[in-house]
């Protein structure tokens, strides 16, 4: 249950993600620098060490959503392991090689989005029923959604909310994205981007930015509509 927004920028990109989870789930830890393979990376973490979003020193970012529209079984391994693996790559080509090494049958269905600032390219890896597929993603403003409540309806309603918001004067700005991810349009509930149900809600909001010379992560625990205090971490990137 999540919403992702991607904004290409002249020297890189801006990525925003609402993470929706059960209220009973353990709270995540704020972002810090980690070592992933041969790369330094920044990401918020599950207490167990996995993550749902992150960026490395080469300006490669990854964001993962559960794919509820596909059949879920008894996945033996946490999908949170996947992003620390791919953030060990310097570019999309290396990330593709790493993705082909994962034991697909060990994970429940997911979609993994990858964005490379210096290449200005993006891709999505989808995994379901043990089958891993890669598709190219256009380097244009875009949004992705997931929901364990009703994925088809959530995608339709949130997509319409984003389409309406695209007509606003500051569409495509970082302030616009932040406002969108706080949105309760059309009503505060399971289909708004800032999601609220009795048993679940948007539990955090994360921003990733990457450009020539820097990459960083800004994380706020709690629902975006509550304007919680944020924690930020920055990297000097390895690429000019």
Backbone torsions as a table, in degrees:
resi	resn	phi	psi	omega
1	UNK	NA	100.5	-174.8
2	UNK	-157.2	165.1	172.2
3	UNK	-135.4	133.3	-178.6
4	UNK	-123.9	136.6	173.7
5	UNK	-125.2	137.1	179.9
6	UNK	-122.1	129.2	177.3
7	UNK	-123.6	113.9	171.2
8	UNK	-70.5	145.1	178.6
9	UNK	-130.6	163.3	-174.5
10	UNK	-52.7	-37.6	-177.6
11	UNK	-115.6	12.8	-178.9
12	UNK	171.2	-129.5	-179.2
13	UNK	-159.7	167.7	175.7
14	UNK	-130.4	130.6	-176.4
15	UNK	-127.0	134.6	179.0
16	UNK	-129.8	143.4	-177.9
17	UNK	-145.7	126.1	167.5
18	UNK	-90.5	129.0	176.4
19	UNK	-105.1	120.7	-179.3
20	UNK	-106.4	129.1	-177.2
21	UNK	-146.6	165.3	172.2
22	UNK	-61.8	143.5	-179.7
23	UNK	-65.4	-21.6	-178.7
24	UNK	-80.4	-8.7	-176.5
25	UNK	-74.0	144.7	-179.6
26	UNK	-63.0	143.4	-179.9
27	UNK	-65.7	144.8	178.1
28	UNK	-81.0	169.7	178.8
29	UNK	-104.2	146.8	-176.5
30	UNK	-66.6	164.7	-175.5
31	UNK	-67.6	147.2	173.1
32	UNK	-154.4	166.1	-179.8
33	UNK	-76.3	132.0	178.7
34	UNK	-128.0	163.5	172.9
35	UNK	-102.5	123.1	178.5
36	UNK	-122.9	107.7	-174.8
37	UNK	59.7	-122.1	178.1
38	UNK	-98.5	10.1	-175.6
39	UNK	-114.4	149.6	165.6
40	UNK	-89.2	142.0	-177.8
41	UNK	-143.4	159.3	177.7
42	UNK	-124.3	132.8	174.1
43	UNK	-165.2	151.3	168.0
44	UNK	-70.7	160.3	-172.4
45	UNK	-135.9	148.9	164.2
46	UNK	-69.9	154.4	173.8
47	UNK	-54.1	-27.3	179.7
48	UNK	-80.7	-11.0	175.9
49	UNK	111.6	-17.2	-179.8
50	UNK	-77.9	176.6	179.5
51	UNK	-153.7	169.0	179.9
52	UNK	-114.2	-10.1	-179.2
53	UNK	-158.8	147.8	177.8
54	UNK	-175.8	171.8	179.4
55	UNK	-145.2	148.2	178.8
56	UNK	-113.7	179.9	-172.7
57	UNK	-70.8	-11.2	174.5
58	UNK	-94.1	9.0	179.5
59	UNK	74.2	23.9	174.9
60	UNK	-97.0	122.8	-179.8
61	UNK	-116.9	153.0	179.1
62	UNK	-139.2	142.8	175.8
63	UNK	-140.5	134.6	-174.8
64	UNK	-122.4	136.3	173.7
65	UNK	-126.0	144.4	173.3
66	UNK	-67.2	145.4	-177.4
67	UNK	-106.9	85.1	-172.7
68	UNK	-72.2	-21.2	-179.8
69	UNK	-69.0	-15.6	177.9
70	UNK	-103.0	157.0	-174.4
71	UNK	-64.0	129.1	176.3
72	UNK	-100.8	141.5	177.3
73	UNK	-119.1	-138.7	179.7
74	UNK	-110.3	68.7	179.5
75	UNK	-54.9	129.1	-174.2
76	UNK	-82.5	-20.5	-175.4
77	UNK	-123.4	151.0	-179.4
78	UNK	-74.5	134.6	176.7
79	UNK	-67.3	-15.1	176.3
80	UNK	-64.1	-15.4	178.4
81	UNK	-73.3	-21.0	-167.0
82	UNK	-72.6	-42.6	-176.9
83	UNK	-65.6	-45.9	175.5
84	UNK	-56.7	-30.4	176.3
85	UNK	-66.2	-53.0	-173.8
86	UNK	-72.8	-23.3	177.0
87	UNK	-72.6	-2.0	169.9
88	UNK	-79.0	-2.8	-178.9
89	UNK	-92.5	150.5	178.2
90	UNK	-87.8	-22.1	-177.6
91	UNK	-157.1	-178.1	-177.0
92	UNK	-64.7	-35.6	179.7
93	UNK	-60.8	-46.0	177.8
94	UNK	-66.6	-38.2	178.7
95	UNK	-62.3	-39.8	177.6
96	UNK	-60.4	-43.0	179.3
97	UNK	-62.2	-41.8	179.6
98	UNK	-66.7	-39.3	179.4
99	UNK	-62.1	-33.7	-178.3
100	UNK	-72.2	-7.6	179.5
101	UNK	-93.9	-9.5	-173.4
102	UNK	-75.2	145.6	177.1
103	UNK	-78.6	90.4	-170.1
104	UNK	-56.7	-34.4	-177.0
105	UNK	-70.5	-12.0	-178.4
106	UNK	-85.8	-9.3	-175.6
107	UNK	-116.9	144.3	169.0
108	UNK	-70.8	162.8	-174.2
109	UNK	-55.4	142.7	178.7
110	UNK	-153.1	165.3	169.2
111	UNK	-127.0	128.6	-179.0
112	UNK	-116.0	122.8	178.2
113	UNK	-102.0	134.7	-179.4
114	UNK	-124.4	137.1	-178.7
115	UNK	-133.9	128.0	-179.1
116	UNK	-115.3	113.7	-175.3
117	UNK	-65.6	-45.0	-175.1
118	UNK	-75.6	-24.9	177.4
119	UNK	-89.1	-17.6	-173.2
120	UNK	50.7	50.0	177.9
121	UNK	-137.3	155.2	179.7
122	UNK	-141.5	159.0	-180.0
123	UNK	-152.3	159.8	174.5
124	UNK	-128.9	130.2	172.0
125	UNK	-103.8	127.2	176.9
126	UNK	-114.1	139.3	-179.6
127	UNK	-134.8	124.0	175.6
128	UNK	-155.5	142.1	179.5
129	UNK	55.0	34.0	178.4
130	UNK	76.6	4.2	-178.3
131	UNK	-105.2	127.1	-178.6
132	UNK	-107.8	127.3	-178.6
133	UNK	-130.5	141.5	178.5
134	UNK	-113.8	135.7	173.6
135	UNK	-131.7	145.4	175.8
136	UNK	-73.8	149.3	177.9
137	UNK	-121.1	131.7	-179.1
138	UNK	-64.4	144.2	178.5
139	UNK	-82.9	63.7	-179.2
140	UNK	-139.6	161.9	179.6
141	UNK	-55.9	133.5	-176.1
142	UNK	-156.8	163.9	-179.4
143	UNK	-138.4	147.1	176.5
144	UNK	-135.1	149.0	-175.1
145	UNK	-139.5	152.5	170.5
146	UNK	-143.1	156.7	178.3
147	UNK	-160.0	129.9	175.2
148	UNK	-83.6	-4.7	-178.6
149	UNK	-88.6	-53.2	177.5
150	UNK	-163.8	88.8	-171.1
151	UNK	-63.1	-40.6	-178.4
152	UNK	-63.2	-46.6	-179.5
153	UNK	-67.9	-41.7	179.5
154	UNK	-61.3	-43.1	179.8
155	UNK	-64.2	-40.6	179.9
156	UNK	-66.1	-48.4	-176.4
157	UNK	-68.7	-45.7	-179.4
158	UNK	-67.2	-36.2	176.5
159	UNK	-62.1	-40.6	178.3
160	UNK	-66.6	-38.7	176.9
161	UNK	-60.4	-43.9	178.9
162	UNK	-66.0	-38.3	178.7
163	UNK	-63.9	-43.1	176.6
164	UNK	-63.2	-42.2	-178.1
165	UNK	-67.0	-24.5	-179.4
166	UNK	-64.5	-16.5	178.6
167	UNK	-84.6	-6.7	-178.8
168	UNK	-72.3	152.2	-171.9
169	UNK	-60.2	-34.5	-177.2
170	UNK	-101.2	22.0	-179.1
171	UNK	-55.2	132.9	-179.7
172	UNK	96.2	-6.0	177.0
173	UNK	-86.9	162.7	178.6
174	UNK	-66.0	-36.3	176.9
175	UNK	-62.4	-38.2	178.9
176	UNK	-63.3	-44.7	179.7
177	UNK	-62.7	-43.6	179.6
178	UNK	-61.6	-41.0	178.2
179	UNK	-65.6	-40.3	179.2
180	UNK	-61.7	-41.7	-178.1
181	UNK	-76.1	-10.1	171.3
182	UNK	-92.6	-4.2	-168.4
183	UNK	-68.1	140.8	171.6
184	UNK	-109.9	16.0	177.3
185	UNK	-69.5	137.2	-2.1
186	UNK	-83.0	-11.2	177.7
187	UNK	-162.7	149.7	177.3
188	UNK	-65.1	115.0	-176.2
189	UNK	174.6	-156.6	-172.8
190	UNK	-72.5	-15.8	-176.0
191	UNK	-108.7	-5.9	176.1
192	UNK	-74.5	153.9	-179.8
193	UNK	-61.1	-44.6	169.9
194	UNK	-84.7	98.3	-165.6
195	UNK	-90.0	141.2	178.3
196	UNK	-141.2	123.5	170.8
197	UNK	-134.6	172.4	179.4
198	UNK	-65.2	-33.8	-174.3
199	UNK	-106.0	-5.7	-174.9
200	UNK	-155.4	162.1	177.1
201	UNK	-163.9	175.5	170.5
202	UNK	-71.5	114.9	-172.7
203	UNK	-96.2	-12.8	178.1
204	UNK	-164.2	162.4	175.6
205	UNK	-131.3	130.0	-178.0
206	UNK	-127.8	137.4	173.3
207	UNK	-116.5	140.6	173.2
208	UNK	-123.2	136.0	171.3
209	UNK	-130.9	145.9	177.1
210	UNK	-146.7	136.0	179.6
211	UNK	-157.2	-177.4	177.9
212	UNK	-61.4	116.7	173.8
213	UNK	96.7	-13.7	-178.3
214	UNK	-156.2	155.7	172.5
215	UNK	-148.8	148.0	-177.4
216	UNK	-159.3	170.3	-177.5
217	UNK	-137.9	132.1	176.7
218	UNK	-122.5	125.9	-171.4
219	UNK	-127.5	133.6	175.7
220	UNK	-127.1	120.2	175.6
221	UNK	-76.6	147.5	179.1
222	UNK	95.3	172.7	-179.1
223	UNK	-66.9	137.4	-179.7
224	UNK	-57.8	-29.3	-179.1
225	UNK	-67.8	-15.0	-179.3
226	UNK	-90.4	-5.1	178.6
227	UNK	52.0	54.3	-179.0
228	UNK	-69.0	157.3	177.1
229	UNK	-63.9	141.0	-176.8
230	UNK	-105.6	157.7	175.4
231	UNK	-122.4	130.6	-177.3
232	UNK	-120.2	151.4	174.5
233	UNK	-142.5	142.9	-174.7
234	UNK	-129.0	152.6	174.5
235	UNK	-128.7	143.5	164.9
236	UNK	-83.4	124.0	-173.8
237	UNK	-78.5	156.0	-178.8
238	UNK	-78.9	-15.4	-177.1
239	UNK	-103.0	145.2	-179.2
240	UNK	-71.5	NA	NA
